[in-house]
Amino acid sequence: MCAYSYGNISQELTRTLSSSVTMASRRSSRPVTATRSTRSKPSVSYAEPSTDDSSFEDNSGSEANTRRRSSRKAATHESRTFQYMNPTPQTYDPYTSADDRRKPLSKKRKRPTTRSSRPHKAKRAAADASASQVVYNGIIPAWQNLPYQILSQIFEYASYPIYDENTFQPSPSGKWLIRMACLCRAFTEPALTALYTTPPLVPMVQAHQLVDLLKTDPTSLAFGYRQKIRALKIDVDQVVAYRLHGSGYLNLFDLIKFLPRLNDLELYHQKDMSPYRALDDHIKWTYPETMFDALEYIDPAADPSKGDKTSVCCLRSWRWSSRLAGKKFSIDKIQTIHLRPSFVALRKIAFVNYQIPSTPADEEDPKHEKILADSLRVLNNLQHLIFESSTLVNAKLLPLLPKSLRHLELINCWEVIADYFAGFLLTHGSQLRTLTLNHNQSLSLGFLPVLGEACPRLRVLKMNLSYYNLHASYHDSEPMYEQLLLPEQAPVWPSTLQTIELIKCRKWETPAAEMFFQSLLDSAPYLPDLRNINIQAILNIGWRDRASFRDKWIGSLERIFKRVSPPPRSHSSILPKAQPEAKDEIPVSGKEIVSAMKQVELAPKTKKSSEESKSSARRSQRFCASKSQQGMYAESSDGDEEEEMAAIDIKQPSHKLRSRSRMTRELEILKQTAGVDSPLTPATSSNTGSSFNSSDDDQLLVKSKGKEKEFIHGMCEVVELRIDNLRPTENPFNENDFMDSEVSGDEDWNGDDGGDDCMYAW
């Protein structure tokens, strides 16, 4: 099944699932007869008949025409149906559909082996193929016995994203879900649920086929597709703005009116997205009134037992665009829409391209800030607020916003300044969990000194300081602030932070950057939940100073925050039963001896009396003497290095003894010097017999050269720091963008001109 449409998915699934039962019954009733091999092979057609009734009636009259058109229909089947790209091949793929297994292997003509003109591409393909290989142990668990809820979560997680969030083009996950649905009966409904929860609507034909499927009588379908759709994200320019040949414009009323569990409805337009240079262009299509009526539509003959829609849709997410709203739904009519039953329970709302109106000097200010704030005040459950490309977000609007916001996103808003944004956080930031500030050309980091006090519950701080040119003809994407951060503006970080992401931090001096990084080191004991650090800083200084700055702070931050843990387990979580190990005897090996010596040498020693140490030494010597005859390794509880070495088998080759003694000397030097990462303090390194407190607090302290003890956080999974002097651009290029895919023809001379020696070079 290379391609599918929403209209024939249910029919294909019914035919696929029932074919296995029919074939099995035929095999059981068929008598076993001897077959005779012949030279001529029977002609087998793998083209499936069309599922449309009209085409079936037309083709029933002429069998010859059907045979002639079967190959042509099979070739054009992909262009008329649900389009998906092929997924990435893997070494082991148990999830193969029935149709794929029935396809005959095509015989390919062998080509003469020639030297490839693209060797680096072949190497890259080989590397990608080796990276996609999955090594498994041959154990396939009974996935089909898992509950429906667990399988739904697995398919939803494995298939994300079903389509690209910027271009809305479908991803290979859609076809993979179809293959999973055809694999077995237990996978069918969970896989279809993951596909229909947020169905892809691009290309346009898919949206029309989805409408036809929703208008079909639910009793004739295998599953209730109307109840599975929970979110619709529609690209206006690719789905509803133009007509489809033979179907006309997409009717949003028919698409929405039968969806009882629709929670998220968002309409996008490419002109409202980055790089934000078409914000003044006119958009012809606007919100139709029938779309709002469809949210409150209830069929009088609805049957609750069949899962029909019996109440209005309660949206949780909605997106306003000033150009899509038009004059019909201007800013002063938004409050009326929010009072509707389908909008009153909104939790997330976005406003795109709402600008300050240009009014003459003699006219009164329309006070759009107050009107917009009043429209938000009626939404009692609002938690997530987004403003994008709006100059209406200014010092007048921010104080009027709700104080119960948990997630705030300001994207490409030019009027947001750090001074009054800090005041907004002090009054409205007590409940914030997520703060996203991207591409705001006037916003610096001047609000960080009050962040800890203003947002005590903040978990995620994301800020992208790359900006876009308003016009493609000239460069005007420079920051509008004088300094990103001053040396005296020390940041105060909330103790609940989990993610810090600051991209393209520029226009600051070296003392301010040092103060910024030092604030992270000083706040390490008070950030127990921090797990991700991603900072990209740009310093306009000499390359030598920048290199020393990079070595100093990247090393310090990684040493303090980076998690140092053993490697994760293999991806094969289901392993065969391991044999129980013997507890009384442990065989000797060189690696085990060295690792045991490291653990013993670096372990903190406790202070004991002289009598206890002497008695323990005598006991360990007697124990080691008895074990050395059997070739075993015995570990003593206490004692010095000589006692531990006495426990090693003496009947070892001389080269192993030499390497072991060399390792012993290195360990002794490390113990005496107490390296940078050693938990020993200067007092304990000079006097090994002194007491050492092994509490949890002391284990987090590390000795550094010329400084006091510093706190080791060691809980961050991601610590990515980049310090350079690259100029920010909208489309950054790397080395791969400048590599030729073919031989350039200007290689180094190999000494052979390929012609006569008497010829001139010029």
Secondary structure, 3 states (H helix, E strand, C coil): CCCCCCCCHHHHHHHHHHHHHHHHHHHHHCCCCCCCCCCCCCCCCCCCCCCCHHHHHHHHCCHHHHHHHHHHHHHHHHHHCCCCCCCCCCCCCCCCCHHHHHCCCCCCCCCCCCCCCCHHHHHHHHHHHHHHCCCCCCCCCCHHHCCHHHHHHHHHHHCCCCECCCCCCECCHHHHHHHHHCCCHHHHHHHHHHHHHCCCCCCHHHHHHHHHHHHCCHHHCCCCHHHHCCEEEEEHHHHCCCCECCCECCCHHHHHCCCCCCCEEEEECHHHCCCCCCCCCCCCCCCCHHHHHHHCCCCCCCCHHHCCCCCCCCCCEEEEEHHHHCCCCCHHHHHHHHCCCCCCCCCEEEEECCCCCCCCCCCCCCCHHHHHHHHHHCCCCCCEEEEECCCCCCCCCHHHCCCCCCEEEEECCCCCCHHHHHHHHHHHCCCCCEEEEECCCCCCCCCHHHHHHHCCCCCEEEEECCCCCCCCCCCCCCCCCCCCCCCCCCCCCCCCCCEEEEEEECCCCHHHHHHHHHHHHHCHHHCCCCCEEEEEEECCCCHHHHHHHHHHHHHHHHHHHECCCCCCCCCCCCCCCCCCCCCCCCECCHHHHHHHHHHHHHCCCCCCCHHHHHHHHHHHHHHHHHHHCCCECCCCCCCCHHHHHCCCCCCCCHHHHHHHHHHHHHHHHHHHHCCCCCCCCHHHHHCCCCCCCCCHHHHCEECCCCCCCEECCCCECEEEEEEECCCCCCCCCCHHHHCCCCCCCCCCCCCCCCCCCCCCCC
